[in-house]
Amino acid sequence: MADATTQDVGDDMTTTAMSGIKTEDLVYKTEDDFPIPVDSEHKAMSLNIFSIGKPHHLAFHLSWMGFFVSFVSTFAAAPMIPIIREDLNLTKPQLANAGLAAVTGTIIARVLMGTVCDIIGPRLGLGIVLLMTAPFCFAMPLVTGATGFLICRLGIGLGLATFVACQFWMSCMFNSKSVGIANATAAGWGNLGGGVTQFMMPLVYAFMLTCTDGYAFTAWRWAYLVPGFLHLIVGTLVVATAQDLPDGNYHFLQTSGQLEKKDTFKVNKLGMCNYRMWCMVLTYGMCFGVELTMNNITASYLFDRFGDSDGVTVQTAGIIASCYGLMNLFARSIGGITSDIMSKRFGMRGRLWTLWVLQTIEGVLCIFMSMARDSLVWTIFFMVCFSIFVQASEGASYGVVPFLTRRALGVVSGFIGAGGNAGSTLLIALFFSDPNMSEADGIMYMGFTIIGITLLVIPIHFPMWGSMLMGPTAGVTEEDYYIKNEFSDEEIKAGLAKSVQKFCDNSRNERPVALRPTPDSFVAV
């Protein structure tokens, strides 16, 4: 294996020299040159949340920060809805439409972001989206009616496409031994913005209230300046300081011949023809989509249901609702860690069982939260438990996603991420837009929907690894799935599958234990 790696590096350096780029430009040439342990793809073999070392851990921290900021701005309106609806004279359907706009517009944005990541890289994708959505935050103070409010929430919500870049970036920086925890922690800390904004924006609003001499209808508008500046700061940091891959940025690697210049149509077709992606699109809608839905309705649900009986104020409702999102501090990581642990013991089949169990329990707890509608204490208890399993299910989902495809990973990540937003759109439209249906009943119906759609994890089958109920297909290898299935014979001969071969070598531990190779064995293209 060492000889193969040395030859790979030599080939890359030769190609670089022929392209007119100095080999000295490559900061890291072999595994030994990296400051942390890496595999043959130069991906980090572990995650250290206390490190900001470039390239792996700097990318980790900037990715979750970018996603965090987009969450803060997208749901900044939620805890201030009682004030905003009075100022703009908004009806329940108008509020529901604005909530739908915040999570629906980004469906297309996430799909496109997947292709962007495949073509120009996650760094520019994430940074540019943050910078492009900042103006909508600054436009919110100028809103005078329902239409303007909806447009601004739609524009700000496009920032949630940063999630796709975040997860794609982590899949490029961390290998199969740590990708579950890396994806889960980055996304979890990013999702944390949905909880932080529930108590941060009321505090910002209170500060602005003092600055405006008690003018509430001016204070909520000024409060939107804060997320706007956060977009500008983090977006600039991402573009200026990070890099796309362990070996450099996309432009450099493509120019030097070290990275395939992907065909947009080909990678989209490859991703969309993978049925496993569509199963994950639907199941992810029942965890991340549920989180988006709860971020939109929880504060107002608590205020409207317990405001008179238990004295819950706008600020108190926001603080309690923040507990839902704050579980992201650890819960999504639990899902990723569990997925990685089960993978070590049972391979990919362990990851799939983990996802199904966690998300089914999520649906049960959602129903329990609805049944506790007459008790504030029990509502909070089941809400927190429900939230933990929502986030854990998200983490477990992205323990599976990096293995669905290699060549079209960005496309697949984009569609699945968009599935989360589509799920939220569907849930809000079905259960939280009808003025004749109580939100408590809507939460119960949402729980049953989660349990039903999560059954789609069962048919997800990897021929070389198996599925929940079936073992692997005899004689099928990782090369058959990732190389022969995704590249033509001409492309393989041209060396386009070279990096994918390394991924195949590093992912053989997803096999059942009895079928795993010895450390010294590997298959060459």
C-alpha positions, 0 to 999 in steps of 0.5 A: 500500500505504501508503494501505491501511495508513493506512486500516486504522489509522484504522478500528481507531482509530475502532472503538476510540473507539466501544468506549470505549477511548482510542486512547492505549492503543494504544502502537503505531499504525503501522509507524513507531511500532515500535522494530524493522522490522515489516510491515503486520500489525506482525509483526517482519521479523527476529529478534534473539536479543539483544533483550528488547524488548517485544512481539516479542522479550520474547514470544520469550524468555518462550516458549522459557523456558516450553517449556524449563522444561516439558521440564526437569520432564517428563524430570527422572526420566530420568537418575535412573531407576536410583535411582528404580526401585530405590527404588520397585521398578519393573519395565521395563513400569512404567517404560515406562508412566510414560514413556508417561504423560509424553508421552501425557497431553499429546496431548489437552492440546496439542489443547486448547491450540490452541483456547485460543490461538485463543480467549484467546491464547498468553500466558495459555495458556502461563502458566496451564499452567506454573502448573497443572503445578507442583503435580505436581512438588511431589507427586513427593517423596511418591510411594511406588509405581508408580501415584503415580509414573505419575500425577505424570509424567502431570501434569508431562508436561501442561506440554509443551502449552506448545509449542503456545502457543510456536509460535503466539505466534511465528507471531503475532509474526514475519512470513514472512521470519523465522517459520521461524527464530523458530519453530525457535529458540524451540522449539529452545531450549525443547527444549534443556531435554530435554538440560539436564535430563539433566546438571542433575538428576544435579547437583541430585541430587548436591547433595541427596545431600549435604544428606540425608547420603547418603540416595539415596532421599530425595535424588531426591525433593528434587531435584524441588523445583527444576523445581517452583519454575521452573514458578512463576517462569516462569509468573508472568513470562509472565502478568504481563509479556508480551502476546499480539500486537504490538498488545496482548492478546487481551482488549483487542483483542477488546473494542475490535473489532480482533480476531475473537472466534472460534467454537470449533466453527467453527475446530476444524472448519476445522482438522480438515478440512484434510488437510495438517494430518493429513499434518503430524501424522504426519510431526511424530510422526517428529521431535519424537516421536522426540526425546521417545522418545530423551529417555526411553530414552537415559540408561538405554540407555547405562547398561545397554549400556555400564555394565559394558563401558565403566564408564558410570555413572549420572552419565556416562550422563546427561551423554552423553545430554544431548548429544542434547538439547543439539543444540537449541541450534543444530540446530533453528534450522538447520532453520528457517534452511534452510527460510527460505533455500529459501523465498526461492529456491523458495517453499513448494516449497523448504520442503517439500523441505527437510523431506523431505530432513532427516527422511529423513536423520534416519531413516538416522542412527537406523538407523546408531546402532543398528548401532553398538550394540557401540561406545560411541564410534560410538554417541555419534557417530551419536547426535549426528548423528541428534539434529542432523537430528531437531532440524533436521526439527522446525525445518523442520516449523514453517517450513511449519505457519504457512501451513497455515491462518490462521483456525484456526492455533491448532487446527492447531498444537495437533494437529500438536504433539500429533502429536509426543507421539502419535508418541512414544507409538506408538514407545515402545509398539511398540519399547521396551515389550516386554521381549523386544526389545532397545533397540538393535533398537527404535532400528533399527525406529524408523529404518525407521518414520521414513523410511516416514512421512516420505513423507507430505510429498510429497502436501502441496499448496498450490494457489497455491504447489504441492508437492514434485512439482507446481507451483501451480494456475493462477489460484489466489491466496492470497485463494482459499485463506486468505479465500474458503476460510475465510470466508463472503461475509457474514463477508468483508463484515463485515470479519472477513477484514481481517487475513487479507488482510494475511497474504495480501499478506505471504506472496506470496513463498511463490510460485515466483520467476517468479510473485511480484508486484512490491513495489507490487502487492497485492490488496484484499478 
